[in-house]
Amino acid sequence: MKVRERADTYLTLFFNALGTKVLIPVIFLEDVKDGVNEINTID
């Protein structure tokens, strides 16, 4: 996972969609799920 690109994406979304408080957590949760799946796949 490219942490810096992720951070830039979140910041961009945050400033572009300040009124949309649902968008960022949803995308973040999707990334967390992907991360968990990757970790489970490594085993």
N, C-alpha and C positions, 0 to 999 in steps of 0.2 A: 504493500500500500504506500502510495506517495503522500506522506503526511503533509508536506508543504502545499501541494496542489489541493488537497482536501481542505486545509485551513483557508486557503485563498478562496475556494469555492464557497465555503460557509460564510466567510466575511462578505463576499459579493452578494450572496443570497440575503444575508442579514440586512445589508444596507439598501438593497434593491427592493426588498419586501418587508420593510419594517412593520407594515400593517398586517402582514400575513404571518401570524404567530404559529400557525400549524405547520407551515411548509418545512421549516428547518428541522424540528424534532422528527418529523416523518422521515426525511431523507437521512438524518443521523441514525435513526433506528434501523433503517434499511442497511446502512453501512455496518452497524454493529452486528446485525444478523449475518451479513456476508463475512465479516471477520470471524465470527464464531464458527461458521461453516468451514472456513479455511483452516482454522485451528483443529477442528474435528477431523478434517480430511488428512491433515499431516500425520496423525496417528494411523 
